[in-house]
Amino acid sequence: MSKKFTAKDVSTHTTANDAWLIIEGGVYDVSEFIEEHPGGSKILLRACGKDSTEAFWKFHSKKTFTKTAYRCPLTIAV
């Protein structure tokens, strides 16, 4: 069973070394992906610490989500 985090838990993880975000109810630790993000680290850091589902889908496809989400999962529920 995956550990569950609250939105408050996620809100404390907003730095390049400790970057979490929520997409579609899942919590993802994107710290290791920050420097690889094609749109740049700054844009990704702005999305951290909160539910970024809407912003994510504005710029990414389901294929992108499937391809990258497996690299960063922390839990499956918030």
C-alpha positions in Angstrom: 0.0 0.0 0.0 1.3 3.4 -0.9 1.8 6.1 1.6 -0.8 8.9 1.3 0.2 12.6 1.5 -1.9 15.6 2.0 -1.8 18.8 -0.1 -0.2 20.4 3.0 2.5 17.8 2.9 3.2 18.5 -0.7 3.3 22.3 -0.2 6.5 22.1 1.7 8.5 20.5 -1.2 9.2 23.4 -3.5 13.0 23.5 -4.0 15.2 22.0 -6.8 16.5 19.4 -4.3 13.1 18.6 -2.9 10.4 19.1 -5.5 7.0 17.4 -5.3 3.8 18.1 -7.3 0.4 16.6 -7.7 -1.0 15.5 -11.0 -4.3 13.6 -11.3 -4.3 12.9 -7.5 -0.8 11.3 -7.6 2.1 12.8 -5.8 5.4 12.9 -7.8 8.9 13.7 -6.6 10.4 15.5 -9.6 13.6 16.5 -7.9 15.7 14.1 -10.1 13.9 15.4 -13.3 14.3 19.1 -12.7 17.4 19.6 -14.8 16.0 17.4 -17.6 12.7 19.1 -18.0 12.5 20.3 -21.6 10.7 23.5 -20.6 13.4 24.4 -18.1 13.7 24.0 -14.4 12.1 27.3 -13.5 8.8 26.4 -15.0 8.7 23.0 -13.3 9.6 24.6 -10.0 6.7 27.0 -10.3 4.4 23.9 -10.5 5.8 22.3 -7.4 4.2 22.3 -4.0 0.6 22.1 -5.3 -1.9 20.4 -7.6 -0.6 21.1 -11.0 -2.9 18.9 -13.0 -4.5 21.7 -15.0 -1.2 23.3 -15.9 0.3 20.0 -16.8 -2.4 19.1 -19.3 -2.1 22.5 -21.0 1.4 21.5 -22.2 1.6 17.7 -22.1 0.0 14.7 -23.7 -1.1 11.5 -22.0 1.9 9.9 -23.7 4.3 12.3 -22.0 2.6 11.7 -18.6 2.8 7.9 -19.0 6.5 8.1 -20.1 7.7 10.3 -17.3 5.3 9.6 -14.4 6.9 6.1 -13.8 10.2 7.8 -13.1 9.0 10.0 -10.3 6.2 8.3 -8.3 6.0 8.9 -4.7 2.5 7.7 -4.0 -0.7 7.0 -5.9 -3.1 9.0 -3.8 -3.5 12.3 -2.1 
